[in-house]
Amino acid sequence: MRLLCDARVYQNVDNYRQGRALVKEAQMVLNDMGRDLQIRAMRDVEGSVVQGSFYSHPIDLSIDNMVLFRMRSHLVTAYTAMLSFSLPVSIVGQDDTATKLLDIIGNGASGPLSSVEQMVKARVSRLDPTKGASEVFDLWTCLLGIIEAYCAANPSVDPTLPEALTGLKDHILRMFAPKQNLAGIVRLATIHSAKGLKATCVYIAQAELLPLKERVAKGGWNEHEERCVHFVAVTRATDMMVYLPSLERVTRATFLSLFEKPNDMEDEIFGSQDTEATMPEPEPEPVPEPGASTEESANAAVADALRVMKLTSLPATKD
């Protein structure tokens, strides 16, 4: 290339992984980084970058799928939700998360699971919720979500007994343990842990966290890191990238609503303009009929739970 006076030098990089639409998305992120770099799409595939949900763009288990999250707590919530939906999912690249969570449990409190849960809740309540993507806040809310999901899934376990805490630790190790065969499995990963990974279709959750505006505003290394995280996110897919709708709160119910028709989602997700006064009144809890047996009461509770989740039967993976 001949250099001209006062001209900028652009380097070219050949991209053999992604379709043209995805390369175009990556190019925009590189431009925001201020890089003098032009990416050339070398595959004769257009690909697609869309805004949608799991309902409008269903997961096809015949191809590789990955769902990316900025926060561990969101990842854990989605993992629990998708398992209850009988979807084959696996968390990848989170060995360090298991270690950090077990360190918190081992160093932060002694005693039964109930004591650890109280300690974690107290710590989360003191953290600044406006710093939701911070490492500390994310790690502690992640642990709290795991504890609550574990207790809900194991109602027969007494949290005051020592073995309950042992069971939680084993659960954490299994949840984040590396899996050997991921064929036909939807991989869930944080963007940081997705470096070096690829999938035919990638769904990006809570895309408004890419990049974090407050960190970009700081400039310097903070801005550079944010731009790099954004670039990693948009370069994991080979054929399709789906930006999922942003959820005001990432809960099991709101994440599952991404699998429903848009009109059905309004019952679970409220926009920022909604206030407490405009929200629908919660439906009353079912009251067992007088003289009903314990089994009948339990069946009534299960039936009501299925109705709330818009399911007709209990998933095969759930007791």
Secondary structure as the mmCIF struct_conf table of DSSP 4:
data_model
#
loop_
_struct_conf.conf_type_id
_struct_conf.id
_struct_conf.beg_label_comp_id
_struct_conf.beg_label_asym_id
_struct_conf.beg_label_seq_id
_struct_conf.end_label_comp_id
_struct_conf.end_label_asym_id
_struct_conf.end_label_seq_id
TURN_TY1_P TURN_TY1_P1 CYS A 5 ASP A 6
HELX_LH_PP_P HELX_LH_PP_P1 ALA A 7 VAL A 9
STRN STRN1 GLN A 11 ASN A 15
BEND BEND1 TYR A 16 GLN A 18
HELX_RH_AL_P HELX_RH_AL_P1 ARG A 20 MET A 33
TURN_TY1_P TURN_TY1_P2 GLY A 34 GLY A 34
STRN STRN2 LEU A 37 ALA A 41
BEND BEND2 ARG A 43 ASP A 44
STRN STRN3 SER A 48 GLN A 51
TURN_TY1_P TURN_TY1_P3 PHE A 54 SER A 56
BEND BEND3 HIS A 57 HIS A 57
TURN_TY1_P TURN_TY1_P4 LEU A 61 SER A 62
BEND BEND4 ILE A 63 ILE A 63
STRN STRN4 ASN A 65 PHE A 69
BEND BEND5 ARG A 70 MET A 71
HELX_RH_AL_P HELX_RH_AL_P2 ARG A 72 SER A 84
TURN_TY1_P TURN_TY1_P5 PHE A 85 SER A 86
STRN STRN5 VAL A 89 ILE A 91
BEND BEND6 GLY A 93 GLY A 93
HELX_RH_AL_P HELX_RH_AL_P3 ASP A 95 GLY A 108
BEND BEND7 GLY A 111 GLY A 111
HELX_RH_AL_P HELX_RH_AL_P4 LEU A 113 ARG A 126
BEND BEND8 LEU A 127 LEU A 127
HELX_RH_3T_P HELX_RH_3T_P1 PRO A 129 LYS A 131
TURN_TY1_P TURN_TY1_P6 GLY A 132 ALA A 133
BEND BEND9 SER A 134 SER A 134
HELX_RH_AL_P HELX_RH_AL_P5 GLU A 135 ALA A 153
TURN_TY1_P TURN_TY1_P7 PRO A 155 SER A 156
BEND BEND10 VAL A 157 VAL A 157
TURN_TY1_P TURN_TY1_P8 PRO A 159 THR A 160
BEND BEND11 LEU A 161 LEU A 161
HELX_RH_AL_P HELX_RH_AL_P6 PRO A 162 PHE A 176
BEND BEND12 ALA A 177 ALA A 177
BEND BEND13 GLN A 180 GLN A 180
TURN_TY1_P TURN_TY1_P9 ALA A 183 GLY A 184
STRN STRN6 VAL A 186 THR A 190
TURN_TY1_P TURN_TY1_P10 ILE A 191 ILE A 191
HELX_RH_3T_P HELX_RH_3T_P2 HIS A 192 ALA A 194
TURN_TY1_P TURN_TY1_P11 LYS A 195 GLY A 196
STRN STRN7 ALA A 199 ILE A 204
BEND BEND14 ALA A 205 GLN A 206
HELX_RH_3T_P HELX_RH_3T_P3 ALA A 207 LEU A 209
BEND BEND15 LEU A 210 PRO A 211
HELX_RH_AL_P HELX_RH_AL_P7 LYS A 213 LYS A 218
HELX_RH_AL_P HELX_RH_AL_P8 GLY A 220 VAL A 234
TURN_TY1_P TURN_TY1_P12 THR A 235 THR A 235
BEND BEND16 ARG A 236 ARG A 236
STRN STRN8 ALA A 237 TYR A 243
HELX_LH_PP_P HELX_LH_PP_P2 LEU A 244 SER A 246
BEND BEND17 GLU A 248 ARG A 249
HELX_RH_AL_P HELX_RH_AL_P9 ARG A 252 LEU A 256
HELX_RH_3T_P HELX_RH_3T_P4 SER A 257 PHE A 259
BEND BEND18 GLU A 260 GLU A 260
HELX_RH_AL_P HELX_RH_AL_P10 PRO A 262 MET A 265
TURN_TY1_P TURN_TY1_P13 GLU A 266 GLU A 268
TURN_TY1_P TURN_TY1_P14 SER A 272 GLN A 273
TURN_TY1_P TURN_TY1_P15 GLU A 276 THR A 278
BEND BEND19 MET A 279 MET A 279
HELX_LH_PP_P HELX_LH_PP_P3 PRO A 280 PRO A 286
HELX_LH_PP_P HELX_LH_PP_P4 PRO A 288 GLU A 289
TURN_TY1_P TURN_TY1_P16 PRO A 290 GLY A 291
HELX_RH_AL_P HELX_RH_AL_P11 THR A 294 VAL A 308
TURN_TY1_P TURN_TY1_P17 MET A 309 LYS A 310
BEND BEND20 THR A 312 SER A 313
TURN_TY1_P TURN_TY1_P18 ALA A 316 THR A 317
#
